[in-house]
Amino acid sequence: SAGLLENCTGCVLCSEDNGCITCHHRLFLLIWRDGIRQYGMCVHTCPPGYFGVRGLEVNRCTKCRSPSCESCFSRDFCMKCKDKFYLYKGQCFRQCPPGTAAQPGTRECQETCEPGPWSEWSACTHESRTCGCKWGVETRVREVPEAPREEGTACPALLETRRCRMKKHCPGGE
């Protein structure tokens, strides 16, 4: 029938009751259920909530495991979450996990960098010497107790320098 042919675009085999059963090699077979009935359709790209799996016999659209995932790379690895969810390491969360912060505009969680306390200021030096000049530089540092696990994690400054006045004259009058 004409209605059946419209539902079987791109099909190699088509069932009057279930739609597409087999697709042309470049298309994906999308199967969905409506109650106890199952329907098939051949598509160029899989819809949101599905990802394409190419196989020797058939290319299929497979549903993402997480219902909060809008686009996935594989069954368990999400690439984009639905609204009101945040993406972190391939999973969708209602709130970003501890140690992460939501990035504005992307709805992704990024690990944060929490440095420890500042050290004491170093001795005032000029060209590696502690005497013989009016002005020098002193520095202080702070460590990150738990190194960030991902590249691109934004850390605040871990080194500070400031100008200082040298306090000593060099022995021998230099």
Rosetta constraint file for C-alpha pairs under 8 A:
AtomPair CA 1 CA 5 HARMONIC 6.48 0.50
AtomPair CA 2 CA 6 HARMONIC 6.53 0.50
AtomPair CA 3 CA 7 HARMONIC 6.66 0.50
AtomPair CA 4 CA 8 HARMONIC 6.30 0.50
AtomPair CA 4 CA 16 HARMONIC 6.39 0.50
AtomPair CA 4 CA 19 HARMONIC 7.54 0.50
AtomPair CA 5 CA 9 HARMONIC 6.57 0.50
AtomPair CA 7 CA 19 HARMONIC 6.18 0.50
AtomPair CA 7 CA 20 HARMONIC 7.54 0.50
AtomPair CA 7 CA 41 HARMONIC 7.05 0.50
AtomPair CA 8 CA 14 HARMONIC 6.04 0.50
AtomPair CA 8 CA 19 HARMONIC 6.07 0.50
AtomPair CA 8 CA 20 HARMONIC 5.64 0.50
AtomPair CA 8 CA 41 HARMONIC 6.87 0.50
AtomPair CA 8 CA 42 HARMONIC 7.47 0.50
AtomPair CA 9 CA 41 HARMONIC 7.88 0.50
AtomPair CA 9 CA 42 HARMONIC 6.83 0.50
AtomPair CA 10 CA 23 HARMONIC 5.92 0.50
AtomPair CA 10 CA 24 HARMONIC 6.01 0.50
AtomPair CA 10 CA 27 HARMONIC 7.33 0.50
AtomPair CA 10 CA 42 HARMONIC 5.67 0.50
AtomPair CA 10 CA 43 HARMONIC 7.67 0.50
AtomPair CA 11 CA 20 HARMONIC 5.57 0.50
AtomPair CA 11 CA 21 HARMONIC 7.22 0.50
AtomPair CA 11 CA 22 HARMONIC 5.77 0.50
AtomPair CA 11 CA 23 HARMONIC 4.36 0.50
AtomPair CA 11 CA 24 HARMONIC 6.08 0.50
AtomPair CA 11 CA 41 HARMONIC 7.71 0.50
AtomPair CA 11 CA 42 HARMONIC 6.22 0.50
AtomPair CA 12 CA 20 HARMONIC 7.69 0.50
AtomPair CA 12 CA 21 HARMONIC 7.62 0.50
AtomPair CA 12 CA 22 HARMONIC 5.26 0.50
AtomPair CA 12 CA 23 HARMONIC 5.10 0.50
AtomPair CA 12 CA 24 HARMONIC 5.87 0.50
AtomPair CA 13 CA 20 HARMONIC 6.12 0.50
AtomPair CA 13 CA 21 HARMONIC 5.40 0.50
AtomPair CA 13 CA 22 HARMONIC 5.01 0.50
AtomPair CA 13 CA 23 HARMONIC 7.05 0.50
AtomPair CA 14 CA 18 HARMONIC 7.56 0.50
AtomPair CA 14 CA 19 HARMONIC 5.32 0.50
AtomPair CA 14 CA 20 HARMONIC 4.37 0.50
AtomPair CA 14 CA 21 HARMONIC 5.42 0.50
AtomPair CA 14 CA 22 HARMONIC 7.06 0.50
AtomPair CA 15 CA 19 HARMONIC 4.91 0.50
AtomPair CA 15 CA 20 HARMONIC 6.21 0.50
AtomPair CA 15 CA 21 HARMONIC 6.75 0.50
AtomPair CA 17 CA 39 HARMONIC 7.88 0.50
AtomPair CA 18 CA 37 HARMONIC 7.65 0.50
AtomPair CA 18 CA 38 HARMONIC 6.07 0.50
AtomPair CA 18 CA 39 HARMONIC 4.55 0.50
AtomPair CA 18 CA 40 HARMONIC 6.11 0.50
AtomPair CA 19 CA 39 HARMONIC 5.62 0.50
AtomPair CA 19 CA 40 HARMONIC 4.99 0.50
AtomPair CA 19 CA 41 HARMONIC 6.29 0.50
AtomPair CA 20 CA 29 HARMONIC 7.52 0.50
AtomPair CA 20 CA 39 HARMONIC 7.32 0.50
AtomPair CA 20 CA 40 HARMONIC 4.56 0.50
AtomPair CA 20 CA 41 HARMONIC 5.06 0.50
AtomPair CA 20 CA 42 HARMONIC 6.57 0.50
AtomPair CA 21 CA 29 HARMONIC 7.66 0.50
AtomPair CA 21 CA 40 HARMONIC 6.18 0.50
AtomPair CA 21 CA 41 HARMONIC 7.85 0.50
AtomPair CA 22 CA 29 HARMONIC 7.02 0.50
AtomPair CA 22 CA 42 HARMONIC 7.99 0.50
AtomPair CA 22 CA 58 HARMONIC 7.15 0.50
AtomPair CA 23 CA 27 HARMONIC 6.03 0.50
AtomPair CA 23 CA 28 HARMONIC 6.79 0.50
AtomPair CA 23 CA 29 HARMONIC 6.18 0.50
AtomPair CA 23 CA 42 HARMONIC 5.75 0.50
AtomPair CA 23 CA 58 HARMONIC 7.26 0.50
AtomPair CA 23 CA 59 HARMONIC 7.91 0.50
AtomPair CA 25 CA 58 HARMONIC 7.07 0.50
AtomPair CA 25 CA 59 HARMONIC 7.24 0.50
AtomPair CA 26 CA 44 HARMONIC 7.48 0.50
AtomPair CA 26 CA 59 HARMONIC 7.72 0.50
AtomPair CA 27 CA 42 HARMONIC 5.95 0.50
AtomPair CA 27 CA 43 HARMONIC 5.54 0.50
AtomPair CA 27 CA 44 HARMONIC 5.08 0.50
AtomPair CA 27 CA 45 HARMONIC 7.64 0.50
AtomPair CA 27 CA 59 HARMONIC 6.67 0.50
AtomPair CA 28 CA 42 HARMONIC 5.53 0.50
AtomPair CA 28 CA 43 HARMONIC 5.26 0.50
AtomPair CA 28 CA 44 HARMONIC 6.17 0.50
AtomPair CA 28 CA 45 HARMONIC 6.89 0.50
AtomPair CA 28 CA 46 HARMONIC 7.09 0.50
AtomPair CA 28 CA 52 HARMONIC 6.86 0.50
AtomPair CA 28 CA 53 HARMONIC 7.99 0.50
AtomPair CA 28 CA 54 HARMONIC 7.87 0.50
AtomPair CA 28 CA 58 HARMONIC 7.53 0.50
AtomPair CA 28 CA 59 HARMONIC 4.73 0.50
AtomPair CA 28 CA 60 HARMONIC 4.88 0.50
AtomPair CA 28 CA 61 HARMONIC 5.95 0.50
AtomPair CA 29 CA 40 HARMONIC 6.50 0.50
AtomPair CA 29 CA 41 HARMONIC 5.77 0.50
AtomPair CA 29 CA 42 HARMONIC 4.76 0.50
AtomPair CA 29 CA 43 HARMONIC 6.50 0.50
AtomPair CA 29 CA 58 HARMONIC 7.44 0.50
AtomPair CA 29 CA 59 HARMONIC 6.07 0.50
AtomPair CA 29 CA 60 HARMONIC 4.66 0.50
AtomPair CA 29 CA 61 HARMONIC 5.94 0.50
AtomPair CA 30 CA 40 HARMONIC 5.57 0.50
AtomPair CA 30 CA 41 HARMONIC 5.22 0.50
AtomPair CA 30 CA 42 HARMONIC 6.14 0.50
AtomPair CA 30 CA 43 HARMONIC 6.87 0.50
AtomPair CA 30 CA 46 HARMONIC 7.23 0.50
AtomPair CA 30 CA 60 HARMONIC 6.18 0.50
AtomPair CA 30 CA 61 HARMONIC 5.05 0.50
AtomPair CA 30 CA 62 HARMONIC 7.70 0.50
AtomPair CA 31 CA 38 HARMONIC 6.79 0.50
AtomPair CA 31 CA 39 HARMONIC 5.54 0.50
AtomPair CA 31 CA 40 HARMONIC 4.46 0.50
AtomPair CA 31 CA 41 HARMONIC 6.56 0.50
AtomPair CA 31 CA 61 HARMONIC 7.41 0.50
AtomPair CA 32 CA 38 HARMONIC 5.78 0.50
AtomPair CA 32 CA 39 HARMONIC 5.54 0.50
AtomPair CA 32 CA 40 HARMONIC 6.70 0.50
AtomPair CA 33 CA 37 HARMONIC 5.65 0.50
AtomPair CA 33 CA 38 HARMONIC 4.44 0.50
AtomPair CA 33 CA 39 HARMONIC 6.26 0.50
AtomPair CA 34 CA 38 HARMONIC 6.29 0.50
AtomPair CA 34 CA 39 HARMONIC 7.79 0.50
AtomPair CA 45 CA 52 HARMONIC 7.34 0.50
AtomPair CA 46 CA 50 HARMONIC 5.77 0.50
AtomPair CA 46 CA 51 HARMONIC 5.83 0.50
AtomPair CA 46 CA 52 HARMONIC 6.02 0.50
AtomPair CA 46 CA 61 HARMONIC 5.65 0.50
AtomPair CA 47 CA 51 HARMONIC 7.69 0.50
AtomPair CA 48 CA 70 HARMONIC 5.36 0.50
AtomPair CA 48 CA 71 HARMONIC 5.64 0.50
AtomPair CA 49 CA 63 HARMONIC 5.89 0.50
AtomPair CA 49 CA 64 HARMONIC 5.49 0.50
AtomPair CA 49 CA 67 HARMONIC 7.62 0.50
AtomPair CA 49 CA 69 HARMONIC 6.14 0.50
AtomPair CA 49 CA 70 HARMONIC 4.72 0.50
AtomPair CA 49 CA 71 HARMONIC 5.28 0.50
AtomPair CA 49 CA 72 HARMONIC 6.93 0.50
AtomPair CA 50 CA 61 HARMONIC 5.87 0.50
AtomPair CA 50 CA 62 HARMONIC 5.25 0.50
AtomPair CA 50 CA 63 HARMONIC 4.24 0.50
AtomPair CA 50 CA 64 HARMONIC 5.31 0.50
AtomPair CA 50 CA 70 HARMONIC 7.89 0.50
AtomPair CA 50 CA 71 HARMONIC 6.53 0.50
AtomPair CA 50 CA 72 HARMONIC 6.68 0.50
AtomPair CA 51 CA 61 HARMONIC 5.50 0.50
AtomPair CA 51 CA 62 HARMONIC 5.45 0.50
AtomPair CA 51 CA 63 HARMONIC 6.54 0.50
AtomPair CA 51 CA 64 HARMONIC 6.94 0.50
AtomPair CA 51 CA 71 HARMONIC 7.16 0.50
AtomPair CA 51 CA 72 HARMONIC 5.95 0.50
AtomPair CA 51 CA 73 HARMONIC 6.29 0.50
AtomPair CA 51 CA 74 HARMONIC 6.60 0.50
AtomPair CA 51 CA 75 HARMONIC 7.70 0.50
AtomPair CA 52 CA 59 HARMONIC 7.05 0.50
AtomPair CA 52 CA 60 HARMONIC 5.84 0.50
AtomPair CA 52 CA 61 HARMONIC 4.64 0.50
AtomPair CA 52 CA 62 HARMONIC 6.28 0.50
AtomPair CA 53 CA 59 HARMONIC 5.64 0.50
AtomPair CA 53 CA 60 HARMONIC 5.33 0.50
AtomPair CA 53 CA 61 HARMONIC 6.30 0.50
AtomPair CA 53 CA 62 HARMONIC 6.98 0.50
AtomPair CA 54 CA 58 HARMONIC 6.82 0.50
AtomPair CA 54 CA 59 HARMONIC 4.33 0.50
AtomPair CA 54 CA 60 HARMONIC 6.56 0.50
AtomPair CA 55 CA 59 HARMONIC 5.25 0.50
AtomPair CA 55 CA 60 HARMONIC 7.79 0.50
AtomPair CA 62 CA 75 HARMONIC 7.26 0.50
AtomPair CA 63 CA 75 HARMONIC 6.79 0.50
AtomPair CA 64 CA 69 HARMONIC 6.74 0.50
AtomPair CA 64 CA 71 HARMONIC 7.51 0.50
AtomPair CA 64 CA 72 HARMONIC 6.06 0.50
AtomPair CA 64 CA 74 HARMONIC 7.06 0.50
AtomPair CA 64 CA 75 HARMONIC 4.75 0.50
AtomPair CA 64 CA 76 HARMONIC 6.67 0.50
AtomPair CA 64 CA 78 HARMONIC 7.58 0.50
AtomPair CA 65 CA 69 HARMONIC 7.92 0.50
AtomPair CA 65 CA 75 HARMONIC 5.41 0.50
AtomPair CA 65 CA 76 HARMONIC 5.85 0.50
AtomPair CA 66 CA 76 HARMONIC 7.31 0.50
AtomPair CA 66 CA 78 HARMONIC 7.96 0.50
AtomPair CA 66 CA 92 HARMONIC 7.83 0.50
AtomPair CA 68 CA 81 HARMONIC 5.94 0.50
AtomPair CA 68 CA 82 HARMONIC 5.53 0.50
AtomPair CA 68 CA 85 HARMONIC 7.06 0.50
AtomPair CA 68 CA 92 HARMONIC 6.35 0.50
AtomPair CA 69 CA 78 HARMONIC 5.84 0.50
AtomPair CA 69 CA 79 HARMONIC 7.68 0.50
AtomPair CA 69 CA 80 HARMONIC 6.20 0.50
AtomPair CA 69 CA 81 HARMONIC 4.44 0.50
AtomPair CA 69 CA 82 HARMONIC 5.71 0.50
AtomPair CA 69 CA 91 HARMONIC 7.89 0.50
AtomPair CA 69 CA 92 HARMONIC 6.55 0.50
AtomPair CA 70 CA 78 HARMONIC 7.60 0.50
AtomPair CA 70 CA 79 HARMONIC 7.79 0.50
AtomPair CA 70 CA 80 HARMONIC 5.50 0.50
AtomPair CA 70 CA 81 HARMONIC 4.98 0.50
AtomPair CA 70 CA 82 HARMONIC 5.14 0.50
AtomPair CA 71 CA 78 HARMONIC 6.02 0.50
AtomPair CA 71 CA 79 HARMONIC 5.52 0.50
AtomPair CA 71 CA 80 HARMONIC 5.08 0.50
AtomPair CA 71 CA 81 HARMONIC 6.86 0.50
AtomPair CA 72 CA 76 HARMONIC 7.55 0.50
AtomPair CA 72 CA 77 HARMONIC 5.68 0.50
AtomPair CA 72 CA 78 HARMONIC 4.06 0.50
AtomPair CA 72 CA 79 HARMONIC 4.97 0.50
AtomPair CA 72 CA 80 HARMONIC 6.84 0.50
AtomPair CA 73 CA 77 HARMONIC 5.65 0.50
AtomPair CA 73 CA 78 HARMONIC 6.12 0.50
AtomPair CA 73 CA 79 HARMONIC 6.35 0.50
AtomPair CA 74 CA 78 HARMONIC 7.25 0.50
AtomPair CA 76 CA 90 HARMONIC 7.52 0.50
AtomPair CA 76 CA 91 HARMONIC 7.84 0.50
AtomPair CA 77 CA 89 HARMONIC 7.99 0.50
AtomPair CA 77 CA 90 HARMONIC 4.56 0.50
AtomPair CA 77 CA 91 HARMONIC 6.50 0.50
AtomPair CA 78 CA 87 HARMONIC 7.64 0.50
AtomPair CA 78 CA 90 HARMONIC 4.47 0.50
AtomPair CA 78 CA 91 HARMONIC 5.66 0.50
AtomPair CA 78 CA 92 HARMONIC 7.24 0.50
AtomPair CA 79 CA 87 HARMONIC 7.44 0.50
AtomPair CA 79 CA 90 HARMONIC 6.03 0.50
AtomPair CA 80 CA 87 HARMONIC 6.60 0.50
AtomPair CA 81 CA 85 HARMONIC 5.81 0.50
AtomPair CA 81 CA 86 HARMONIC 6.35 0.50
AtomPair CA 81 CA 87 HARMONIC 6.01 0.50
AtomPair CA 81 CA 92 HARMONIC 5.87 0.50
AtomPair CA 81 CA 107 HARMONIC 7.87 0.50
AtomPair CA 84 CA 94 HARMONIC 6.45 0.50
AtomPair CA 85 CA 92 HARMONIC 5.80 0.50
AtomPair CA 85 CA 93 HARMONIC 5.27 0.50
AtomPair CA 85 CA 94 HARMONIC 4.69 0.50
AtomPair CA 85 CA 95 HARMONIC 7.03 0.50
AtomPair CA 85 CA 107 HARMONIC 7.09 0.50
AtomPair CA 86 CA 92 HARMONIC 5.38 0.50
AtomPair CA 86 CA 93 HARMONIC 5.09 0.50
AtomPair CA 86 CA 94 HARMONIC 6.14 0.50
AtomPair CA 86 CA 95 HARMONIC 6.45 0.50
AtomPair CA 86 CA 96 HARMONIC 6.36 0.50
AtomPair CA 86 CA 102 HARMONIC 7.35 0.50
AtomPair CA 86 CA 107 HARMONIC 4.94 0.50
AtomPair CA 86 CA 108 HARMONIC 5.09 0.50
AtomPair CA 86 CA 109 HARMONIC 6.32 0.50
AtomPair CA 87 CA 91 HARMONIC 5.67 0.50
AtomPair CA 87 CA 92 HARMONIC 4.73 0.50
AtomPair CA 87 CA 93 HARMONIC 6.47 0.50
AtomPair CA 87 CA 96 HARMONIC 8.00 0.50
AtomPair CA 87 CA 107 HARMONIC 6.37 0.50
AtomPair CA 87 CA 108 HARMONIC 4.50 0.50
AtomPair CA 87 CA 109 HARMONIC 5.95 0.50
AtomPair CA 88 CA 92 HARMONIC 6.43 0.50
AtomPair CA 88 CA 93 HARMONIC 7.46 0.50
AtomPair CA 88 CA 96 HARMONIC 7.48 0.50
AtomPair CA 88 CA 108 HARMONIC 6.07 0.50
AtomPair CA 88 CA 109 HARMONIC 5.24 0.50
AtomPair CA 88 CA 110 HARMONIC 7.32 0.50
AtomPair CA 93 CA 97 HARMONIC 7.74 0.50
AtomPair CA 96 CA 100 HARMONIC 6.02 0.50
AtomPair CA 96 CA 101 HARMONIC 6.08 0.50
AtomPair CA 96 CA 102 HARMONIC 6.22 0.50
AtomPair CA 96 CA 109 HARMONIC 5.63 0.50
AtomPair CA 97 CA 101 HARMONIC 7.83 0.50
AtomPair CA 97 CA 109 HARMONIC 7.79 0.50
AtomPair CA 99 CA 111 HARMONIC 5.81 0.50
AtomPair CA 99 CA 112 HARMONIC 5.68 0.50
AtomPair CA 99 CA 113 HARMONIC 7.97 0.50
AtomPair CA 100 CA 109 HARMONIC 5.71 0.50
AtomPair CA 100 CA 110 HARMONIC 5.11 0.50
AtomPair CA 100 CA 111 HARMONIC 4.11 0.50
AtomPair CA 100 CA 112 HARMONIC 5.17 0.50
AtomPair CA 101 CA 109 HARMONIC 5.22 0.50
AtomPair CA 101 CA 110 HARMONIC 5.40 0.50
AtomPair CA 101 CA 111 HARMONIC 6.42 0.50
AtomPair CA 101 CA 112 HARMONIC 6.50 0.50
AtomPair CA 102 CA 107 HARMONIC 6.36 0.50
AtomPair CA 102 CA 108 HARMONIC 5.69 0.50
AtomPair CA 102 CA 109 HARMONIC 4.49 0.50
AtomPair CA 102 CA 110 HARMONIC 6.42 0.50
AtomPair CA 103 CA 107 HARMONIC 6.08 0.50
AtomPair CA 103 CA 108 HARMONIC 5.62 0.50
AtomPair CA 103 CA 109 HARMONIC 6.03 0.50
AtomPair CA 103 CA 110 HARMONIC 6.72 0.50
AtomPair CA 110 CA 153 HARMONIC 6.83 0.50
AtomPair CA 111 CA 148 HARMONIC 6.96 0.50
AtomPair CA 111 CA 149 HARMONIC 7.64 0.50
AtomPair CA 111 CA 150 HARMONIC 7.15 0.50
AtomPair CA 111 CA 153 HARMONIC 5.94 0.50
AtomPair CA 112 CA 148 HARMONIC 7.26 0.50
AtomPair CA 112 CA 153 HARMONIC 6.17 0.50
AtomPair CA 112 CA 154 HARMONIC 6.56 0.50
AtomPair CA 112 CA 155 HARMONIC 7.20 0.50
AtomPair CA 113 CA 144 HARMONIC 7.37 0.50
AtomPair CA 113 CA 147 HARMONIC 7.62 0.50
AtomPair CA 113 CA 148 HARMONIC 6.10 0.50
AtomPair CA 113 CA 153 HARMONIC 6.68 0.50
AtomPair CA 113 CA 154 HARMONIC 6.36 0.50
AtomPair CA 113 CA 155 HARMONIC 4.95 0.50
AtomPair CA 113 CA 156 HARMONIC 7.44 0.50
AtomPair CA 114 CA 144 HARMONIC 6.41 0.50
AtomPair CA 114 CA 145 HARMONIC 7.86 0.50
AtomPair CA 114 CA 146 HARMONIC 7.92 0.50
AtomPair CA 114 CA 155 HARMONIC 7.26 0.50
AtomPair CA 115 CA 142 HARMONIC 6.46 0.50
AtomPair CA 115 CA 143 HARMONIC 5.69 0.50
AtomPair CA 115 CA 144 HARMONIC 4.25 0.50
AtomPair CA 115 CA 145 HARMONIC 6.63 0.50
AtomPair CA 115 CA 155 HARMONIC 7.69 0.50
AtomPair CA 115 CA 156 HARMONIC 7.61 0.50
AtomPair CA 115 CA 158 HARMONIC 7.46 0.50
AtomPair CA 116 CA 142 HARMONIC 5.78 0.50
AtomPair CA 116 CA 143 HARMONIC 5.51 0.50
AtomPair CA 116 CA 144 HARMONIC 5.76 0.50
AtomPair CA 116 CA 145 HARMONIC 6.50 0.50
AtomPair CA 117 CA 142 HARMONIC 5.80 0.50
AtomPair CA 117 CA 143 HARMONIC 7.56 0.50
AtomPair CA 118 CA 140 HARMONIC 6.58 0.50
AtomPair CA 118 CA 141 HARMONIC 5.67 0.50
AtomPair CA 118 CA 142 HARMONIC 4.70 0.50
AtomPair CA 118 CA 143 HARMONIC 7.99 0.50
AtomPair CA 119 CA 140 HARMONIC 5.53 0.50
AtomPair CA 119 CA 141 HARMONIC 5.52 0.50
AtomPair CA 119 CA 142 HARMONIC 6.01 0.50
AtomPair CA 120 CA 140 HARMONIC 6.05 0.50
AtomPair CA 121 CA 138 HARMONIC 6.16 0.50
AtomPair CA 121 CA 139 HARMONIC 5.46 0.50
AtomPair CA 121 CA 140 HARMONIC 4.80 0.50
AtomPair CA 122 CA 138 HARMONIC 5.24 0.50
AtomPair CA 122 CA 139 HARMONIC 5.30 0.50
AtomPair CA 122 CA 140 HARMONIC 6.15 0.50
AtomPair CA 123 CA 130 HARMONIC 7.26 0.50
AtomPair CA 123 CA 138 HARMONIC 5.89 0.50
AtomPair CA 123 CA 139 HARMONIC 7.93 0.50
AtomPair CA 124 CA 130 HARMONIC 6.07 0.50
AtomPair CA 124 CA 136 HARMONIC 5.62 0.50
AtomPair CA 124 CA 137 HARMONIC 5.37 0.50
AtomPair CA 124 CA 138 HARMONIC 4.76 0.50
AtomPair CA 124 CA 164 HARMONIC 6.16 0.50
AtomPair CA 124 CA 165 HARMONIC 7.21 0.50
AtomPair CA 124 CA 166 HARMONIC 6.09 0.50
AtomPair CA 125 CA 129 HARMONIC 5.20 0.50
AtomPair CA 125 CA 130 HARMONIC 4.53 0.50
AtomPair CA 125 CA 131 HARMONIC 7.25 0.50
AtomPair CA 125 CA 136 HARMONIC 4.92 0.50
AtomPair CA 125 CA 137 HARMONIC 5.49 0.50
AtomPair CA 125 CA 138 HARMONIC 6.52 0.50
AtomPair CA 125 CA 166 HARMONIC 7.20 0.50
AtomPair CA 126 CA 130 HARMONIC 6.41 0.50
AtomPair CA 126 CA 131 HARMONIC 7.61 0.50
AtomPair CA 126 CA 133 HARMONIC 6.96 0.50
AtomPair CA 126 CA 135 HARMONIC 7.14 0.50
AtomPair CA 126 CA 136 HARMONIC 4.58 0.50
AtomPair CA 126 CA 137 HARMONIC 6.42 0.50
AtomPair CA 130 CA 166 HARMONIC 6.96 0.50
AtomPair CA 130 CA 168 HARMONIC 7.36 0.50
AtomPair CA 131 CA 166 HARMONIC 6.32 0.50
AtomPair CA 131 CA 167 HARMONIC 7.20 0.50
AtomPair CA 131 CA 168 HARMONIC 5.23 0.50
AtomPair CA 131 CA 169 HARMONIC 5.40 0.50
AtomPair CA 131 CA 170 HARMONIC 5.03 0.50
AtomPair CA 132 CA 166 HARMONIC 7.72 0.50
AtomPair CA 132 CA 168 HARMONIC 7.10 0.50
AtomPair CA 132 CA 169 HARMONIC 5.35 0.50
AtomPair CA 132 CA 170 HARMONIC 5.13 0.50
AtomPair CA 132 CA 174 HARMONIC 6.22 0.50
AtomPair CA 133 CA 166 HARMONIC 6.35 0.50
AtomPair CA 133 CA 169 HARMONIC 7.85 0.50
AtomPair CA 134 CA 165 HARMONIC 5.91 0.50
AtomPair CA 134 CA 166 HARMONIC 5.36 0.50
AtomPair CA 135 CA 163 HARMONIC 6.94 0.50
AtomPair CA 135 CA 164 HARMONIC 5.77 0.50
AtomPair CA 135 CA 165 HARMONIC 4.63 0.50
AtomPair CA 135 CA 166 HARMONIC 5.46 0.50
AtomPair CA 136 CA 163 HARMONIC 5.85 0.50
AtomPair CA 136 CA 164 HARMONIC 5.20 0.50
AtomPair CA 136 CA 165 HARMONIC 6.01 0.50
AtomPair CA 136 CA 166 HARMONIC 6.04 0.50
AtomPair CA 137 CA 161 HARMONIC 6.59 0.50
AtomPair CA 137 CA 162 HARMONIC 5.65 0.50
AtomPair CA 137 CA 163 HARMONIC 4.62 0.50
AtomPair CA 137 CA 164 HARMONIC 5.38 0.50
AtomPair CA 138 CA 161 HARMONIC 5.65 0.50
AtomPair CA 138 CA 162 HARMONIC 5.66 0.50
AtomPair CA 138 CA 163 HARMONIC 6.50 0.50
AtomPair CA 138 CA 164 HARMONIC 6.45 0.50
AtomPair CA 139 CA 159 HARMONIC 7.09 0.50
AtomPair CA 139 CA 160 HARMONIC 5.57 0.50
AtomPair CA 139 CA 161 HARMONIC 4.32 0.50
AtomPair CA 139 CA 162 HARMONIC 6.53 0.50
AtomPair CA 140 CA 159 HARMONIC 5.92 0.50
AtomPair CA 140 CA 160 HARMONIC 5.48 0.50
AtomPair CA 140 CA 161 HARMONIC 6.62 0.50
AtomPair CA 141 CA 158 HARMONIC 5.56 0.50
AtomPair CA 141 CA 159 HARMONIC 4.52 0.50
AtomPair CA 141 CA 160 HARMONIC 6.45 0.50
AtomPair CA 142 CA 158 HARMONIC 5.21 0.50
AtomPair CA 142 CA 159 HARMONIC 6.69 0.50
AtomPair CA 143 CA 158 HARMONIC 6.79 0.50
AtomPair CA 148 CA 153 HARMONIC 6.50 0.50
AtomPair CA 169 CA 173 HARMONIC 6.84 0.50
AtomPair CA 169 CA 174 HARMONIC 7.60 0.50
AtomPair CA 170 CA 174 HARMONIC 5.69 0.50
